[in-house]
């Protein structure tokens, strides 16, 4: 009972031993589905049914995907990654099942009315629409009046944490379900670039996606949205309904240990285009996003103590825009940061959380603390915090919340409820920790997602230099290739959930790959197909590298750098003496340098005559090797553009500060906006295997233009290969004073062209694009500007003046 649709005929089912006292594991065709007396194998649950810790199943997930092997392992309380490859766990033979002849790595899936037989959402199936904030808030207020003091308190802090890790059966962050009110548990997990394994969750069951900085290098909002949607489906399948991302901070210093986590790179405009795309993608799949870290947490050193002093204009014009854009996209939550701002910790700072975020930006969701960032401030709710995480500090109880200002607690609870209702997390049925072992242990990797991860990584590769040595061609290319460097074949450490490698950065943003395609693996396969021989020295040992180079016609040097949360980088060099290795092999043979890094690095060998090409990939995830091979062998022309500048020297950066307060005295003059900082490769730079001609630009402000101003120009592919170009617009404001940089990115557009083809490009400039922030007045439109249009911040092809009437 409790099911609208009857159970299928017994002839369609094969029984195995009961998995627990709560129910049996049954096989329905190709589907594995645990159920208790009231659980539906197919169809919808009755209206009056809601899951409880004693009687639950995750109806909210897109449907579980379970391999035959995993069924056998689940019976023994085990879970195992199924992929072969570097770092993978070797599978055991499965038990005899109805479909035992099926390949081990192929998941069994359930098809429903909203999903095809492959378990994926059909393209013609509309996503569930969010409620409006107003409707969500109205519903929240109606429920608030039914809540007991204990129930309100339960939403203000997390549960399920012990010491420095979640308890067994809990996610990284958790709030309890309130079954009486049909309120689900909030189940929060890192990270922006995939589902991170933690206590009790096996590694390798989800995809290790490219880093946020890699996605920033695509400059492609549509691609970011698609990747975010795929990540959210993994989260939902693993039982989580809150994704602790995206990270959207604008880089201030190239040395920060967490720069790989941030989708904005060094530019607020770029972040304001990509951040909402990520939010739309993930929240469109029914998983709440958390924009982080608010605000000014631009370095890791002493992050719990230092105080940032930043002026109002710099805050709003340089660091706030990606957060504003996420708010406008409907992000459910914002995470406040560890540091102080103007002397007050971010998570109890009313100027940040109330004045700027909730009032000025109009944010209607809730603010959660970063983990342990509340610092014992029992009045933090009065100052704009809504939820304390991980919540094991016993900061709030029934007695302490009574000391808050009248209405503060109810406002916080209302905001949390509003975010739940806006995303309709109350609809469907969801497991409640610690009883989420089945979805937590489920296998979520699919061939489709790995292909998307490879596409995204390949699109993010930035070609910095090329003298014609690339792409590699079977007919005219080298006969023998040397693959050299420690980053060429680095295995994955499945035992360490937070340690950085050359595929994913370290800390809470680290996602461990179940298997990884290394550069050496992928290039060896492709070279064999092209009739090329590969010799290798997968280390940074100089003498071994030189010996391998002497055997080859062309050398590919793979060099890496890594970084991690909690510490800033000690230098900007490539790891383990890679610079010396590059210099040594370049002295022998034509060399291509391929870098896998978490951010900016130095390239002192860039002008060496034998360094024919340089490419950059900002931690590309588990399909790193696949991405490299596609670009090297010319499957596609490189499309990435730098979301940061690569400095000429360490002196061309802003260093982290060892003392507090940290005064942002440079104002807006960071990265390419500061002419005193010299670039080895400028912001926005990225070559292709083809070339593009920019026609004369025309500015228009007539009624024919749908925006405040429009720029028109023709872009022609004048090379011999299909490729993409990102047309960038940097505005110079005539009336601005010396505190305004000469050029600031305010628009861009991506075009994809076949050889010889031309596209008439129209780029719209909004009122905001044509404005500057003024203290006391907010955003003020400028009447005159000059548009510098080009392929990077330094490669300007066309200049046109824009005049906007009052």
C-alpha positions in Angstrom: 0.0 0.0 0.0 1.1 3.6 -0.4 1.8 3.1 -4.2 -0.4 4.5 -6.9 1.0 1.9 -9.3 0.9 -1.8 -8.4 4.1 -3.8 -8.0 5.1 -5.7 -11.1 4.4 -9.3 -11.5 6.5 -11.7 -9.5 7.7 -13.3 -12.7 9.7 -10.1 -13.5 11.6 -10.2 -10.2 14.5 -12.2 -8.9 15.1 -12.2 -5.2 18.4 -12.0 -3.3 19.1 -12.1 0.4 17.6 -9.3 2.4 20.0 -6.3 2.7 18.7 -5.3 6.1 15.8 -5.5 8.5 14.3 -2.5 6.7 13.6 -4.4 3.5 14.9 -6.5 0.7 17.0 -5.8 -2.4 15.0 -6.7 -5.4 15.9 -6.9 -9.1 13.3 -5.6 -11.5 14.5 -6.3 -15.0 17.8 -4.4 -15.0 17.0 -2.3 -11.9 18.2 -2.7 -8.3 15.9 -1.0 -5.9 15.6 -1.5 -2.1 12.1 -1.1 -0.6 10.2 -1.6 2.6 6.5 -2.1 2.9 5.4 1.4 1.7 8.0 1.9 -1.0 7.1 1.9 -4.7 9.1 -0.1 -7.2 7.5 1.9 -10.0 5.0 4.8 -10.1 4.6 7.5 -7.6 4.2 7.4 -3.8 0.9 8.2 -2.2 0.5 11.8 -1.1 0.5 11.0 2.6 3.8 9.1 2.4 7.1 10.7 3.6 10.3 9.0 4.3 11.7 8.6 7.8 15.0 7.4 9.2 13.4 4.0 9.8 11.6 3.7 6.5 13.2 5.6 3.6 14.3 5.5 0.0 15.7 8.3 -2.1 12.9 9.1 -4.6 14.5 12.6 -5.1 17.5 11.1 -6.9 17.3 10.8 -10.7 17.3 7.0 -10.0 20.2 4.9 -8.8 22.7 3.4 -11.2 24.1 0.1 -9.8 26.3 -2.4 -11.5 25.9 -6.1 -11.0 29.1 -6.2 -9.1 27.9 -3.5 -6.8 24.9 -5.6 -5.9 27.2 -8.4 -4.7 29.3 -5.9 -2.8 26.3 -4.2 -1.2 25.2 -7.5 0.2 28.5 -7.6 2.1 28.3 -3.9 3.0 30.9 -2.9 0.5 31.2 -0.5 -2.4 33.8 -0.6 -5.1 34.8 1.7 -8.0 34.4 -0.1 -11.3 36.8 1.7 -13.6 40.1 0.3 -14.8 43.0 2.7 -15.1 45.6 4.4 -13.0 44.6 4.4 -9.4 41.5 2.2 -9.9 40.4 -0.5 -7.6 40.4 -3.9 -9.3 36.9 -5.4 -9.4 36.0 -8.8 -8.0 33.9 -11.2 -10.0 30.2 -10.6 -9.5 27.8 -13.1 -7.9 25.5 -15.0 -10.3 22.6 -12.7 -11.1 19.8 -12.6 -13.7 22.0 -10.4 -15.9 25.4 -11.7 -15.0 26.6 -11.7 -18.6 26.4 -7.9 -18.7 29.8 -6.0 -18.7 30.8 -5.1 -15.1 31.2 -1.4 -15.8 27.8 -1.0 -17.4 25.2 0.3 -14.9 21.7 -1.0 -14.6 19.2 1.9 -14.6 15.6 2.5 -14.1 13.5 4.3 -16.8 10.6 6.4 -15.7 8.0 8.7 -17.2 10.6 11.5 -17.0 13.6 9.5 -18.0 14.6 7.4 -20.9 15.7 3.8 -20.7 19.2 4.9 -20.1 18.2 6.6 -16.9 19.0 10.1 -18.2 16.5 13.0 -18.5 15.0 13.1 -22.0 15.9 16.2 -24.0 12.2 16.9 -24.4 11.4 16.6 -20.7 11.0 20.1 -19.2 12.8 20.7 -15.9 10.8 21.5 -12.8 10.4 25.2 -12.6 11.6 26.9 -9.5 9.1 28.8 -7.4 9.5 32.5 -7.4 11.2 33.9 -4.3 7.9 35.6 -3.3 5.9 32.3 -3.5 8.7 30.5 -1.7 8.8 33.1 1.1 5.0 33.1 1.4 5.1 29.3 1.9 8.0 29.6 4.3 6.1 32.1 6.5 3.1 29.8 6.6 5.2 26.9 7.7 7.1 29.0 10.2 4.0 29.5 12.2 3.6 25.8 12.7 7.1 25.2 13.9 8.1 24.5 17.5 11.1 26.3 19.0 13.1 23.0 18.8 12.3 22.7 15.1 13.3 26.3 14.3 16.6 25.8 16.2 17.4 22.6 14.2 17.6 24.6 11.0 20.1 27.1 12.4 23.0 24.8 12.7 24.4 21.6 11.2 24.5 18.1 12.7 26.5 14.9 12.1 30.0 16.2 12.6 32.7 15.0 14.9 36.1 16.6 15.3 37.4 17.4 11.8 35.2 15.1 9.8 31.5 14.1 9.3 30.3 11.1 11.2 29.7 7.8 9.3 26.5 8.1 7.2 26.5 11.9 7.1 27.5 14.3 4.4 30.0 17.2 4.9 27.1 19.4 6.0 23.6 18.3 7.3 20.5 19.6 8.9 17.9 17.2 10.2 14.6 16.4 8.4 11.4 17.6 10.0 9.0 14.8 8.8 6.0 16.3 10.5 6.2 19.3 8.2 7.5 17.3 5.2 10.8 19.2 5.4 13.8 17.3 3.9 17.2 17.2 5.4 19.7 19.5 3.8 22.6 17.3 2.7 25.6 19.4 1.7 28.7 18.2 -0.1 31.8 19.6 -1.7 32.7 20.7 -4.3 32.3 22.9 -7.4 34.2 20.5 -9.6 32.4 17.3 -8.5 31.2 15.2 -5.6 34.1 14.8 -3.1 34.3 11.6 -1.2 34.5 11.9 2.6 33.9 9.7 5.6 32.2 6.5 4.6 32.0 7.5 0.9 34.2 5.6 -1.4 36.3 7.6 -3.9 36.0 7.2 -7.7 32.2 6.7 -7.9 31.7 10.1 -9.6 33.6 12.0 -12.2 36.6 14.3 -11.3 35.6 17.3 -13.5 37.9 20.1 -14.6 38.6 22.8 -12.1 36.6 26.0 -12.0 39.6 27.9 -13.3 39.8 25.5 -16.2 36.1 26.2 -16.9 36.8 29.9 -16.7 39.4 29.5 -19.5 36.6 28.3 -21.8 34.8 31.7 -21.5 31.8 29.6 -22.4 28.6 30.1 -20.3 26.7 27.4 -22.2 29.5 24.8 -21.5 29.7 25.8 -17.8 25.9 25.4 -17.5 26.0 21.9 -19.0 28.9 20.8 -16.8 27.2 22.2 -13.7 24.0 20.3 -14.6 25.9 17.0 -15.0 27.7 17.6 -11.6 24.3 18.3 -10.0 22.9 15.0 -11.3 25.8 13.2 -9.7 25.1 15.0 -6.4 21.4 14.1 -6.6 22.2 10.5 -7.3 24.5 10.4 -4.3 21.7 11.7 -2.1 22.9 15.3 -1.7 20.7 18.2 -2.4 23.1 21.1 -1.7 26.3 21.7 -3.7 28.9 23.7 -1.8 29.8 25.8 -4.9 30.5 27.5 -7.2 33.5 29.4 -5.9 33.2 32.8 -7.7 35.8 35.0 -6.0 37.9 37.3 -8.2 41.7 36.6 -7.8 43.7 39.3 -6.2 47.0 37.5 -5.8 48.5 34.8 -8.1 49.8 33.0 -5.0 46.5 32.0 -3.4 46.3 28.3 -2.7 42.6 28.2 -3.8 42.7 30.1 -7.1 41.9 26.9 -9.0 38.5 26.8 -7.2 37.3 30.1 -8.6 35.2 30.6 -11.7 35.9 34.3 -12.1 39.7 34.1 -12.7 41.0 37.7 -12.4 38.0 39.5 -13.8 34.6 40.5 -12.4 32.9 40.6 -15.8 34.0 37.1 -16.7 32.8 35.9 -13.3 29.5 37.7 -13.7 28.8 35.7 -16.9 30.0 32.3 -15.8 28.7 32.3 -12.2 25.0 32.5 -13.1 25.5 29.9 -15.8 26.7 27.5 -13.2 23.9 28.3 -10.8 21.3 27.8 -13.6 22.8 24.5 -14.6 23.0 23.0 -11.1 19.8 24.4 -9.7 17.9 23.4 -12.8 18.6 19.8 -11.7 17.1 20.4 -8.3 20.3 20.8 -6.4 20.9 24.0 -4.4 24.1 26.0 -5.1 26.1 27.9 -2.5 28.1 30.9 -3.9 31.4 31.3 -2.0 33.4 32.7 -0.2 31.9 36.1 0.7 34.0 38.1 0.9 37.6 39.2 0.3 39.1 35.8 1.2 41.8 36.3 -1.5 44.7 34.6 0.3 44.9 31.5 2.5 47.8 32.5 4.9 46.4 33.3 8.3 42.9 33.3 6.9 41.2 32.9 10.3 42.7 36.1 11.6 43.7 38.7 9.0 41.4 41.7 8.3 40.9 43.2 4.9 40.5 46.9 4.4 38.8 47.6 1.0 37.1 50.8 -0.2 33.5 50.8 -1.3 34.1 51.3 -5.0 36.7 48.5 -5.2 34.3 46.1 -3.4 31.4 46.8 -5.8 33.3 47.2 -9.0 35.9 44.4 -8.7 35.0 41.8 -6.1 31.2 41.8 -5.8 29.9 41.4 -9.4 30.1 37.6 -9.6 28.2 37.3 -6.3 25.6 39.8 -7.6 25.2 37.8 -10.8 24.7 34.6 -8.8 22.1 36.3 -6.6 20.3 37.5 -9.8 20.4 33.9 -11.0 18.5 32.8 -7.9 21.3 31.1 -6.0 19.9 29.5 -2.8 22.7 30.2 -0.4 25.9 32.2 0.1 28.8 31.0 2.2 30.6 33.6 4.3 34.4 33.4 4.6 37.0 32.9 7.3 38.6 36.3 7.3 37.8 39.6 8.9 36.6 42.7 6.9 37.4 46.0 8.4 38.1 44.3 11.7 35.0 42.1 11.9 34.8 38.5 10.9 32.8 38.0 7.7 30.3 35.6 9.2 29.2 38.1 11.8 29.7 41.3 9.7 26.4 43.2 9.2 27.9 45.5 6.6 28.8 42.5 4.4 25.8 40.2 5.1 23.0 42.6 5.7 23.8 46.0 4.1 25.6 44.7 1.0 24.4 41.2 0.3 20.8 41.0 1.6 19.7 44.6 1.1 21.8 46.2 -1.7 22.1 43.0 -3.8 18.6 41.8 -2.8 19.7 38.3 -1.8 16.7 36.3 -0.6 18.3 33.0 0.3 20.3 32.2 3.4 23.9 32.7 4.5 25.8 29.7 5.9 29.2 29.9 7.6 32.2 28.3 6.2 33.1 25.4 8.3 34.1 26.6 11.8 34.0 30.3 10.6 31.4 31.5 13.2 34.1 31.7 15.9 31.7 31.4 18.8 29.8 34.6 18.1 26.4 33.7 19.6 24.9 36.9 18.2 25.9 36.2 14.6 22.3 35.7 13.6 21.6 39.3 14.6 24.3 40.4 12.1 23.2 38.4 9.1 24.3 34.8 9.5 21.5 32.2 9.1 23.2 28.8 9.6 26.2 27.7 11.6 28.3 24.9 10.1 29.3 22.2 10.7 27.3 22.9 13.8 29.0 20.8 16.4 30.1 23.8 18.5 26.8 23.9 20.5 26.8 27.7 19.7 23.0 28.0 19.8 20.5 26.4 22.0 16.9 27.3 23.2 18.3 29.5 25.8 20.9 31.4 23.7 18.5 32.1 20.8 16.1 33.9 23.2 18.8 36.5 23.7 18.8 37.4 20.0 17.0 40.5 18.7 13.3 40.0 18.3 12.6 38.6 14.8 16.2 37.6 14.1 15.7 33.9 14.5 12.4 33.8 12.6 14.1 35.8 9.7 16.9 33.3 9.5 14.6 30.3 9.6 12.4 31.9 6.9 15.3 32.4 4.6 16.4 28.8 5.0 12.8 27.6 4.3 12.5 30.0 1.4 15.6 28.5 -0.3 14.2 25.0 0.2 10.8 25.9 -1.2 12.2 27.9 -4.1 14.1 24.9 -5.4 11.2 22.6 -4.5 13.4 20.4 -2.3 10.3 19.7 -0.4 8.9 17.7 -3.3 9.9 14.2 -3.9 11.3 11.9 -1.2 14.8 12.0 0.1 16.9 10.0 2.5 17.8 11.3 5.9 21.3 10.9 7.3 22.6 8.7 8.7 20.4 6.4 6.6 21.7 7.4 3.2 24.1 4.5 2.8 22.6 3.3 -0.5 22.8 6.5 -2.5 26.0 7.5 -0.8 27.6 4.2 -2.0 26.0 4.3 -5.5 28.1 4.4 -8.6 27.5 7.6 -10.6 30.2 7.6 -13.3 28.8 7.4 -16.9 30.4 7.3 -20.3 28.3 10.3 -21.2 29.7 12.4 -18.3 33.2 11.4 -18.9 32.9 12.5 -22.5 31.5 15.8 -21.3 34.4 16.1 -18.9 36.8 15.5 -21.7 35.1 18.0 -23.9 35.2 20.7 -21.2 38.9 20.0 -20.5 39.8 20.2 -24.2 37.9 23.4 -24.6 39.8 24.9 -21.7 43.3 24.3 -23.1 45.0 27.6 -23.9 47.6 27.6 -26.7 50.1 30.3 -25.5 52.7 29.9 -28.3 53.0 28.0 -31.5 55.6 28.3 -34.3 53.8 25.8 -36.5 54.9 22.6 -34.7 51.3 21.9 -33.8 49.0 20.2 -34.6 50.7 16.8 -35.0 49.8 15.2 -38.4 50.3 11.6 -39.3 51.6 12.5 -42.8 53.9 15.3 -42.0 54.5 15.0 -38.2 57.4 13.6 -36.3 58.1 9.8 -36.5 59.2 9.5 -32.9 57.9 11.5 -29.9 59.4 11.7 -26.5 56.9 12.2 -23.7 58.8 13.5 -20.7 58.0 14.9 -17.2 56.5 13.8 -14.0 53.1 15.2 -14.9 52.9 12.9 -17.9 51.9 9.8 -16.0 51.0 10.7 -12.4 48.8 8.0 -10.7 45.9 9.0 -8.4 46.1 8.4 -4.7 42.7 6.9 -3.7 43.6 6.9 0.0 43.9 10.7 0.4 40.7 12.6 0.0 42.2 16.1 0.1 45.8 15.9 -1.3 46.5 17.9 -4.5 47.6 16.3 -7.7 47.9 17.5 -11.3 44.2 16.8 -12.0 42.5 18.4 -9.0 43.7 20.9 -6.4 44.0 20.2 -2.7 41.7 20.7 0.2 37.9 20.6 0.3 37.9 21.3 -3.4 39.8 18.1 -4.3 37.9 15.4 -6.1 39.7 12.0 -6.4 39.4 10.4 -9.8 38.4 6.7 -9.8 40.6 6.3 -12.8 42.5 8.9 -14.8 43.6 9.1 -18.5 47.1 10.3 -18.2 48.8 12.2 -21.0 51.2 9.4 -21.6 48.4 6.9 -22.0 46.3 9.0 -24.3 49.2 10.2 -26.5 50.6 6.6 -26.8 47.3 5.4 -28.1 46.9 8.2 -30.6 50.5 8.1 -31.8 50.2 4.3 -32.4 47.2 5.0 -34.6 49.2 7.6 -36.5 52.2 5.4 -37.0 54.4 7.3 -34.6 56.7 5.8 -32.0 56.6 7.0 -28.4 59.6 6.9 -26.0 59.0 8.2 -22.5 60.7 9.4 -19.3 57.7 10.1 -17.0 59.8 12.0 -14.3 61.5 15.3 -13.9 65.0 13.6 -13.8 67.0 15.8 -16.2 69.5 13.2 -17.5 66.8 10.6 -18.2 64.8 13.3 -20.0 67.8 14.3 -22.2 68.4 10.6 -23.1 64.8 10.3 -24.2 64.9 13.6 -26.1 67.9 12.4 -28.1 65.9 9.4 -29.3 63.0 11.5 -30.7 62.1 14.0 -33.4 59.9 16.0 -31.1 59.8 16.4 -27.3 56.6 16.8 -25.3 57.4 18.0 -21.7 54.5 17.7 -19.2 55.1 19.9 -16.2 52.9 20.6 -13.3 52.3 22.7 -10.2 49.8 22.2 -7.4 48.3 24.1 -4.6 45.9 23.6 -1.8 43.4 25.2 0.6 44.9 26.5 3.9 48.3 27.5 2.4 49.4 29.8 -0.3 52.0 28.9 -2.8 55.6 29.3 -1.8 56.6 30.3 -5.4 55.2 30.4 -8.9 57.6 27.9 -10.5 56.6 24.6 -12.0 57.2 21.7 -9.6 60.3 19.6 -9.1 62.9 21.5 -11.1 60.7 21.3 -14.3 62.2 24.6 -15.6 65.7 23.0 -15.7 64.2 19.9 -17.4 62.6 22.1 -20.1 65.8 24.1 -20.7 67.9 20.9 -20.9 65.7 19.0 -23.4 65.1 22.2 -25.5 68.8 22.4 -25.9 68.6 19.0 -27.7 65.4 19.0 -29.7 62.3 20.9 -30.7 60.1 21.0 -27.6 56.5 21.5 -26.8 55.7 22.4 -23.1 52.3 21.4 -21.7 51.5 22.7 -18.2 49.0 21.4 -15.7 48.7 24.1 -13.0 46.3 25.6 -10.4 46.9 29.1 -11.6 49.7 31.4 -12.7 53.2 30.1 -13.2 56.5 31.5 -14.5 57.8 30.6 -17.9 61.4 31.7 -18.0 62.1 29.5 -21.1 59.3 30.8 -23.2 61.5 32.6 -25.7 63.9 29.7 -26.2 64.3 29.1 -29.9 63.6 25.4 -29.6 60.5 25.8 -27.5 58.1 25.7 -30.4 54.7 25.6 -28.5 53.4 26.2 -25.0 50.0 25.1 -23.8 48.2 25.5 -20.5 45.5 23.5 -18.7 44.3 24.6 -15.3 43.8 21.2 -13.7 41.7 19.3 -16.2 40.3 16.5 -14.1 40.3 12.8 -14.9 40.1 13.2 -18.7 43.3 15.3 -18.8 45.1 13.0 -21.1 42.1 12.7 -23.5 41.9 16.5 -23.7 45.6 16.9 -24.4 45.5 14.2 -27.2 42.6 15.8 -28.9 44.3 19.2 -29.1 47.8 17.9 -29.9 46.6 15.7 -32.8 44.3 18.4 -34.2 40.9 16.9 -33.5 39.9 20.5 -32.6 41.7 23.8 -32.6 42.6 25.2 -29.2 39.7 27.4 -28.0 40.7 28.5 -24.5 41.6 32.1 -23.4 43.5 33.0 -20.3 41.2 34.0 -17.4 44.3 35.3 -15.7 47.5 36.9 -16.8 50.7 34.8 -16.6 53.3 37.2 -15.0 56.6 37.9 -16.5 58.3 37.6 -13.1 57.2 37.2 -9.5 57.5 40.9 -9.1 54.6 41.3 -11.5 52.1 40.1 -9.0 50.5 41.2 -5.7 51.9 39.0 -3.0 50.0 37.6 0.0 50.5 39.7 3.1 52.1 38.4 6.3 50.6 41.2 8.4 47.1 42.4 9.1 45.3 44.5 8.2 45.7 43.8 4.5 44.9 47.1 2.7 43.7 46.8 -0.9 45.5 50.0 -1.7 45.8 49.0 -5.4 42.1 49.5 -5.8 40.9 48.3 -9.2 44.5 48.0 -10.5 45.0 44.2 -10.3 46.0 41.9 -13.2 45.8 43.4 -16.7 44.2 46.5 -15.3 47.6 47.6 -13.8 50.1 48.6 -16.5 53.0 48.3 -14.1 52.4 44.5 -13.9 54.1 43.0 -17.0 52.7 39.8 -18.5 54.5 36.9 -20.1 51.1 36.1 -21.6 48.3 38.6 -21.1 44.8 38.2 -19.8 42.5 36.9 -22.5 45.3 35.5 -24.6 44.9 32.2 -26.5 45.9 31.2 -30.0 44.2 28.8 -32.4 45.4 26.6 -35.2 43.8 29.1 -37.5 43.7 32.9 -37.8 40.9 35.4 -37.6 40.6 38.8 -39.3 38.6 41.6 -37.5 36.7 43.9 -39.8 36.0 47.6 -39.1 33.9 48.1 -36.0 30.9 50.3 -35.9 29.1 51.6 -32.7 25.4 52.1 -32.7 23.1 53.6 -30.1 19.9 54.0 -32.2 16.6 52.3 -31.5 17.7 49.4 -33.8 20.0 48.4 -30.9 18.2 46.5 -28.2 20.8 47.5 -25.6 22.3 50.8 -24.5 24.9 50.4 -27.3 25.8 47.9 -29.9 29.1 47.1 -31.6 29.1 45.6 -35.0 32.0 44.0 -36.9 32.8 41.1 -39.2 35.1 38.3 -38.1 36.6 36.0 -40.8 38.4 32.8 -40.4 41.4 33.4 -42.8 43.2 30.1 -41.9 42.8 26.6 -43.0 41.0 24.9 -40.1 37.7 25.3 -38.2 38.2 27.2 -35.0 36.7 29.5 -32.5 37.5 33.0 -31.5 36.4 35.0 -28.4 35.9 38.7 -29.4 36.7 40.7 -26.3 35.6 44.3 -25.6 37.6 46.5 -23.2 36.1 49.9 -22.4 38.0 53.0 -21.7 36.0 55.8 -20.1 37.0 59.3 -21.1 35.6 61.1 -18.0 37.1 58.7 -15.5 39.8 59.9 -13.2 43.2 58.4 -12.3 41.5 55.8 -10.0 40.0 54.0 -13.0 42.0 51.6 -15.2 42.3 52.5 -18.8 40.8 49.3 -20.1 38.3 47.0 -18.4 36.6 44.0 -19.9 32.9 44.7 -20.3 31.7 42.3 -23.1 32.8 39.4 -25.1 31.3 37.0 -27.7 32.4 33.6 -28.9 32.2 32.7 -32.6 32.9 29.4 -34.3 33.9 29.5 -38.0 34.8 27.2 -40.8 37.8 28.2 -43.0 37.0 31.1 -45.2 33.7 31.9 -43.5 32.7 35.3 -42.1 30.3 36.1 -39.3 28.7 39.5 -38.7 29.1 39.9 -34.9 26.9 42.1 -32.8 28.0 42.7 -29.2 25.5 44.4 -26.9 26.6 46.8 -24.1 24.1 47.2 -21.3 23.6 50.2 -19.1 25.7 48.5 -16.4 28.5 47.8 -18.9 28.7 51.5 -19.6 28.7 52.5 -16.0 31.2 53.1 -13.2 30.6 52.8 -9.5 30.5 56.0 -7.5 30.4 56.1 -3.7 27.1 57.5 -2.5 25.5 57.2 -6.0 26.0 53.6 -7.0 26.4 52.7 -10.7 26.5 55.8 -12.8 26.3 55.7 -16.6 29.1 57.3 -18.5 28.2 59.2 -21.6 31.4 58.6 -23.6 33.6 55.5 -23.9 36.1 54.0 -26.2 35.8 50.3 -27.1 39.0 48.4 -27.6 38.1 45.2 -29.4 40.5 42.4 -29.8 41.7 38.9 -29.2 43.1 39.6 -25.8 43.7 42.5 -23.4 46.9 43.3 -25.2 46.0 42.3 -28.8 43.6 45.0 -29.8 42.3 44.8 -33.4 39.7 47.6 -33.6 39.0 50.8 -31.7 35.7 52.7 -31.9 34.1 55.4 -29.8 30.7 55.0 -28.1 28.5 58.0 -27.3 25.5 57.4 -25.2 22.9 60.1 -24.7 21.8 60.9 -21.2 
